[in-house]
């Protein structure tokens, strides 16, 4: 995990579910793990959007990353071999995109376990209405709550996750 100071910037990009990251470039050229004493910080987040029936996952990269090579995970690379992403998104651009799209935040196993334990402890309602479990995909509405949350200082993704958990 990368230790970030309060003023440090992060960059973002969306990547299809069937694609993976490859080489990474920084200001001096290809990322040099010996010089940096670590791998570059690239992490898939728990938010994704759907475009043309395909899940596009949000990735987070440290500010030193300039370009990222991406490629299909399959061994059949006849159509597209590799692509280099040269323009990574700012947090503001990501928020704009998330406000225009249906955003999904799939619950992890720990969240599902917590929901199951909570449901087993709750008494059945008197109206015989069954308790509903959250679906695998919980859409966030693109409303003013997200835009207002984006204006407040702090971690943008943490606020988006809290909003996703409320829905």
DALIN-V495163 format. One record per residue. N is the residue number from 1. RES is the residue in three letters. SS is DSSP state (h for helix, s for strand, l for the rest). PHI is phi in whole degrees, 0 to 359 (none if undefined). PSI is psi in radians with two decimals (none if undefined). Layout:
n: <N,N>
res: <RES,RES>
ss: <SS,SS>
phi: <PHI,PHI>
psi: <PSI,PSI>
//
This chain:
n: <1,2,3,4,5,6,7,8,9,10,11,12,13,14,15,16,17,18,19,20,21,22,23,24,25,26,27,28,29,30,31,32,33,34,35,36,37,38,39,40,41,42,43,44,45,46,47,48,49,50,51,52,53,54,55,56,57,58,59,60,61,62,63,64,65,66,67,68,69,70,71,72,73,74,75,76,77,78,79,80,81,82,83,84,85,86,87,88,89,90,91,92,93,94,95,96,97,98,99,100,101,102,103,104,105,106,107,108,109,110,111,112,113,114,115,116,117,118,119,120,121,122,123,124,125,126,127,128,129,130,131,132,133,134,135,136,137,138,139,140,141,142,143,144,145,146,147,148,149,150,151,152,153,154,155,156,157,158,159,160,161,162,163,164,165,166,167>
res: <UNK,UNK,UNK,UNK,UNK,UNK,UNK,UNK,UNK,UNK,UNK,UNK,UNK,UNK,UNK,UNK,UNK,UNK,UNK,UNK,UNK,UNK,UNK,UNK,UNK,UNK,UNK,UNK,UNK,UNK,UNK,UNK,UNK,UNK,UNK,UNK,UNK,UNK,UNK,UNK,UNK,UNK,UNK,UNK,UNK,UNK,UNK,UNK,UNK,UNK,UNK,UNK,UNK,UNK,UNK,UNK,UNK,UNK,UNK,UNK,UNK,UNK,UNK,UNK,UNK,UNK,UNK,UNK,UNK,UNK,UNK,UNK,UNK,UNK,UNK,UNK,UNK,UNK,UNK,UNK,UNK,UNK,UNK,UNK,UNK,UNK,UNK,UNK,UNK,UNK,UNK,UNK,UNK,UNK,UNK,UNK,UNK,UNK,UNK,UNK,UNK,UNK,UNK,UNK,UNK,UNK,UNK,UNK,UNK,UNK,UNK,UNK,UNK,UNK,UNK,UNK,UNK,UNK,UNK,UNK,UNK,UNK,UNK,UNK,UNK,UNK,UNK,UNK,UNK,UNK,UNK,UNK,UNK,UNK,UNK,UNK,UNK,UNK,UNK,UNK,UNK,UNK,UNK,UNK,UNK,UNK,UNK,UNK,UNK,UNK,UNK,UNK,UNK,UNK,UNK,UNK,UNK,UNK,UNK,UNK,UNK,UNK,UNK,UNK,UNK,UNK,UNK>
ss: <l,l,l,l,l,l,l,l,l,s,s,s,s,s,s,s,l,l,s,s,s,s,s,s,s,s,l,l,s,s,l,l,h,h,h,h,l,l,l,l,l,s,s,s,s,s,s,s,s,s,s,l,l,s,s,s,s,s,s,s,s,s,l,l,l,l,s,s,s,s,s,s,l,l,l,l,l,l,l,l,l,l,s,s,s,l,l,l,s,l,h,h,h,h,h,h,h,h,h,h,l,l,s,s,l,l,l,l,h,h,h,h,h,h,h,h,h,h,h,h,h,l,l,l,l,l,l,l,l,l,l,l,l,l,l,l,l,l,s,s,l,l,l,h,h,h,h,h,h,h,h,l,l,l,l,h,h,h,h,h,h,h,h,h,h,h,l>
phi: <none,274,274,254,278,305,269,292,259,238,240,222,204,256,221,300,300,265,242,224,272,234,290,230,249,238,304,274,126,300,300,251,295,290,289,275,62,188,279,292,278,229,221,285,271,265,246,215,242,247,223,54,74,245,278,249,278,276,247,243,228,288,297,291,284,260,219,227,276,233,208,294,284,291,282,277,251,290,282,227,276,199,222,249,277,258,244,274,272,276,303,295,295,295,297,302,294,294,288,272,248,281,255,240,227,292,292,276,299,295,296,298,295,298,298,297,295,294,297,288,271,277,290,294,294,289,270,62,276,291,287,255,277,294,286,296,241,246,288,262,277,274,233,293,300,293,295,293,295,292,282,279,290,122,282,297,294,297,293,294,294,297,296,295,291,287,271>
psi: <2.43,2.28,2.05,2.38,2.79,-0.53,-0.07,2.49,2.65,2.73,2.80,2.77,2.75,2.43,2.36,2.66,-0.53,0.26,2.76,2.84,2.69,-2.11,2.72,2.41,2.50,-3.05,-0.64,0.00,-2.58,2.52,2.23,1.84,-0.52,-0.71,-0.70,-0.30,0.47,2.91,2.78,2.61,1.83,2.10,2.30,2.28,3.06,0.30,2.46,2.78,2.84,2.30,2.12,0.72,0.17,2.41,2.17,1.90,2.51,2.24,2.59,2.38,2.64,2.85,-0.51,-0.31,2.18,-0.74,2.66,2.26,2.32,2.62,2.75,2.58,-0.46,2.73,-0.35,1.72,0.60,-0.61,-1.03,2.19,-0.92,2.77,2.53,2.11,2.04,-0.38,1.74,2.69,2.60,2.85,-0.65,-0.71,-0.65,-0.77,-0.74,-0.78,-0.74,-0.53,-0.45,-0.35,2.86,2.16,2.40,2.46,1.59,2.33,2.52,3.06,-0.67,-0.71,-0.77,-0.70,-0.74,-0.75,-0.76,-0.77,-0.71,-0.75,-0.62,-0.40,-0.29,2.35,2.60,2.39,2.65,-0.29,0.11,0.43,2.14,2.59,2.46,2.30,2.60,2.51,2.98,-0.52,2.13,1.80,2.51,2.42,2.49,1.50,-3.01,-0.39,-0.75,-0.76,-0.70,-0.67,-0.59,-0.45,-0.34,2.58,2.73,-2.93,2.05,-0.80,-0.61,-0.71,-0.69,-0.64,-0.71,-0.70,-0.69,-0.65,-0.50,-0.48,none>
//
